[in-house]
Amino acid sequence: MNLEERITLHRRMAEGYHDAYKMQDERGDAVYSEDWKFADDAIYSSQYFSGGKDVPIAKMMKSTGKDMHQGAKLEAKVYSDVLPDWKPVDFICFPSDIGFSMQTRFEGHTKDGTKMTFHALDYVLTNEEGLITRWETFVDGEEFGPLAELVLRVRGPFSDMTDYWRALYDRFKELGLE
């Protein structure tokens, strides 16, 4: 890939993330763009969602038989059940030759009208083939914590990524979304 192709790919990836959640109502679930592909040694990390630990995300998805689309779908269903209009309301991305960064503000209202919001900052690096090698997410625990407590019935930060996904799946079952 030349420089222009890489930057175009990175913009599509960032916008595909945004669209996955923005268009979830119209599509019936959250679906990442097909450009989201991981290198075999890809790492995910987040102080809030993985306790700052590097998670071998590609290996984890392979061992569980799950992919990004299934995770996004589960997350969108749970958040949208508690916050029916939950979606990104502000988004900006910065594609480059090595990956992209993006800032997303998600917002939604409870059934009684209470507004909940949080910002996510993501940094995604790719290799020469455009496969994700590292993805880091940052959220402010003071901002996201009350939302997590409402939606998941547990407030992070989570000690590892498994704890977040377990809380999400438990809440999915509790809400009868299966």
DRENKOLGU-795777 format. One record per residue: x, y, z of N, C-alpha, C, O in turn. Coordinates in steps of 0.02 Angstrom, whole numbers, plus 50000, padded with zeros to 5 digits. Example, Ala and Ser with C-alpha at 12.3 -4.5 7.8 and 13.67 -1.06 7.14 Angstrom:
! residues 2
506604971650390506154977550390506604983550390507124983450423
506424988850354506844994750357506455000250394506705005750402
***
This chain:
! residues 178
500424994150000500005000050000500445006250000500945006650036
500255011049960500625017349962500335021750018499845019850050
500635027450028500435031850083499705033950078499345033550128
499495035950020498795038150011498305032550026497785033650057
498465026450004498025020650016497985019150090497445017550116
498545019550125498555018150198498125023250236497735021450279
498215029650219497825034850254497075034050238496655034950282
496915032350176496215031150158495935025250196495375025550221
496315019750201496105013950239495985015850312495475013950341
496445019550342496385021350412495775025950424495445025350476
495635030350378495035034450385494405029950381493945030850421
494395025250334493815020550329493735016550393493175015350415
494285014350421494255010450484493955014650540493495012350575
494205020650548493945025050602493215026650590492805026150636
493045028450529492345030050515491905023850520491315024350537
492185017950505491805011750513491645010250585491105007750600
492105011950631491975011250702491385015750722490915013550754
491435022050702490905026850717490235024550689489735024450725
490235022550626489615020450593489315014150626488705013350627
489745009750652489485003650684488995005350739488465002150745
489155010250779488725012150834488205017350814487635017350839
488385021850769487915027050747487325024050709486755026450715
487455018850669486935015850626486625009550655486265006050620
486755008050719486525001750747485765000850745485524995350735
485395006250753484665005650751484425003850681483984999650673
484715007050631484515005750561484724998850538484374995750498
485304996450561485564989950540485324984150583485374978350562
485064985650641484844980350686485374978150735485214974750784
485994980050725486534978950772487144982950751487144986150698
487654982750792488274986550777488744981950737488904976550759
488944984250679489384980350637489974984650616489894989750583
490574982450635491184986050614491284984950539491044980050511
491634989550507491774988750436492234982750426492594980750471
492224980050366492634974350349493384976050351493804971550348
493544982450355494244984450358494564982850425495184982850430
494164981550476494434980050542494674972850544494294968250558
495314972050529495624965450530496244965750574496604970850574
496364960450611496904960350660497484955950637497384950650609
498094958350650498684954150642498644948650695498334949550747
498964943150681498944937450728499214939250797499004936250847
499664944050801499944946050866499664952650892499984956050932
499074954550869498764960950888498634961250964498464956350996
498734967250990498654968651062498114973851071498064978651033
497694972951123497224978151146497424979951217497634975651256
497364986351234497524988451302497084994351321496934998651280
496894994651384496515000151412496595000151487496514995051520
496755005951515496785006451588496115004651619496095001551672
495565006451587494905005351615494634998351600494394994951646
494684996151538494354989851518494794983651526494534978151532
495454984551527495894978651535496384979451592496874975751596
496254984251636496704985251693497404987251672497884986151709
497464990151612498124992151587498524986351559499094987251538
498234980451560498594974551534498534974151459498024975851430
499074971951427499054970551356498694963951345498874958851374
498174964051304497764958151291497904956051218497824960051172
498104949751209498204947351140497524946351107497264940751105
497244951651080496544951651058496414946851001495894943451000
496874946350953496764941750897496754934550922496334930550901
497204932850967497234926050995496614924751037496334919251035
496394929751075495794928951116495174927651072494784923151087
495104931451019494524930450974494554923550942494054920150935
495154921550922495224914950890495064909350939494714904550921
495294909851001495184904551050494454904151073494214898851092
494094909851071493394909851093492914908951034492314907751045
493174909550973492734909050915492304915250906491814915050868
492474920650939492104926950934492494931850891493104931350884
492134936750863492474941950825492234948850847491804949450891
492504953950815492334960850833491584962250824491294965950863
491294959350772490584960650759490144957950816489674961250836
490304952050841489914949250896489994953350959489514954450995
490604955650973490714959851032490354966551027490054968751076
490394969650969490054976150960489304975350965488954979550994
489044969850938488324968550940488084967751013487574970651032
488444963851052488274962751122488294969351160487834970951198
488834973051150488914979451185488344984251167488054987451210
488204984851102487674989451080486994987451107486604991851126
486844981051109486184978851133486094980551207485564982951228
486604979251248486554980551320486504988151333486054990351369
486964992051304486944999251316486295002251290486005006551323
486054999951232485445002751203484815000551241484305004051238
484834995051275484254993051314484164997651374483594999451391
484714999451405484685003851464484635011251443484295015151476
484955012951388484955019851361484705019351288485115018951242
484055019451278483775017851212484045021951154484035019651097
484275028051166484535032151111485295032651113485585037451086
485635027751144486365027751152486705027251084486555022851044
487165031951072487545031851010488085037251014488085041351060
488545037250966489035042650963488705049050939488325049050890
488835054550974488555060950954489085065750929488925070550893
489705064650946490275068450919490825063550901490935058550936
491165064950847491695060450824492195064350782492005068550741
492825062950794493355065850753493905060550748494055057150797
494195059950689494735055150681495335058450647495265063450611
495905055550659496535057950632496915052150601497325048950635
496785050650537497155045250505497865047350488497995053150473
498325042550490499015043950471499285037750434498905033150419
499915037850420500215032150384500295026050428500355020450402
500305026850494500415021050539499785018750575499805013750611
499235022150566498615020350600498165026450606498155030650561
497805026850661497365032550670497195033350744497255028750784
496995039350760496715040650826496015043350815495855046150763
495595042350865494905044950859494655046650928494835043550978
494225051650930493885053650991493145053250978492895056050929
492805049651021492085048751013491735050651078491955048651132
491205054551073490785055851131490135052051120489765053251073
490015047351166489395043451165488905046651213489095049451265
488275046251197487765049151239487115045051232486975042151180
486745044951286486095041851285485705043951346485975046751393
485055042651344484605044551398484275038351427484085033751391
484215038251493483855032751525483115033551507482905038551478
482725028551524482015028751508481655034351545481115036551525
481965036751601481655042451636481945049151614481785054351643
482375049151562482625055351533483305057751557483545062951534
483635054151603484295056151627484815055251573484885049751545
485195060551558485715060151506486355057351535486585059551588
486645052551500487285049551519487745050551459487545049551402
488375052451473488845053651419489545051651440489705051651499
489955049851392490665048751405491055049551340490785049051285
491695050951348492155051651291492625045651290492845043251342
492765043251230493255037951221493795040451173493635043351121
494405039351191494975040851147495285034151128495445030151171
495375033051064495655026851039496245028250994496245033050955
496755024051001497345024350959497435017450929497475012450965
497465017150863497515010850827498125011150781498185015650740
498565006250788499145005650745499054999650699498764994650718
499305000250638499264994750590499954993150561500424997150566
500004987250532500624985350498500584987250424500114990550403
501084985250386501114987050315500524984450275500354987350223
500214979050297499634976150262498974979350284498444977550258
499004983950332498404987150356498044983250410497474984750427
498374978150438498084974250493498244977650559498794980250569
497764977650604497854980850669498374976950710498334970850717
498864980650736499364977550779499284979650853499454975950898
499004985650863498894988050931498304992850931498234997150888
497874991950983497294996250991497244998051065497214993651108
497245004351079497195006651149496595011251155496465015451113
496225010251210495635014351225495725017751292495955014651340
495555024051294495585027951356494905031051370494615034351326
494655030151430494065033551454494215036351523494645033751558
493875041551542493935044551608493485040551654492875040451646
493785037251704493405033151750492865036851788492345034051804
492995043251803492495047251838491895048751794491335049451818
492015049251729491475050551682491125044051662490505043751659
491515038851647491225032551624490955028251681490485024351671
491255028751740491055024551796490315024551812490025019151819
489995030351819489275030351833488865027151777488355023951791
489075028051715488725024851659488815017251663488335013551653
489425014951677489545007751683489125004851740488834999451733
489095008451795488695006151852487955005451834487625000651854
487705010251796487015010051774486895004351725486425000351732
487315003951674487204999151620487394992051641487024987351628
487974991251673488244984651688488124982351759488224976551776
487894986951801487794985551873488454984351910488474981551964
489004986651879489664986351910490074992051882490034993751823
490464995051926490865000751906491594998551901491844995251946
491925000351847492634998851839493045003951877492785007751918
493685004051864494025000451811494054992951824494064990651882
494064989251770494064981951773494784979451777495234982451747
494894974051815495574971651823495854968451760496464968351750
495424965951719495634963551653495034963551606494464964551627
495164962451543494634962951493494094957651502493514958851486
494284951951528493794946651541493254949051589492674947351581
493454952951640492964955451689492444960051656491854959651672
492674964351610492204968651575491714964551533491114965651537
491974959951494491544956051450491084951451489490524950051467
491314949051547490884944951590490304949151617489734946951617
490454955251639489934959751664489444961451609488834961651621
489694962551550489264964151493488814958251476488214959151465
489094952251473488694946351455488194944751511487624943051496
488394945351573487924944151629487334949051625486754947051636
487464955251609486934960251604486494958751543485884959751546
486794956451489486424954351429485904948951447485334949251426
486134944051486485664938651507485144941351555484554939751549
485344945551603484884948451652484334952451618483754952351640
484504955951565484014960051529483574955851481483114958451450
483724949351477483334945051433483434946351359482974945651319
484054948251341484184950151272484414944251229484554945151169
484454938351257484684932451218484194930551165484314925751128
***
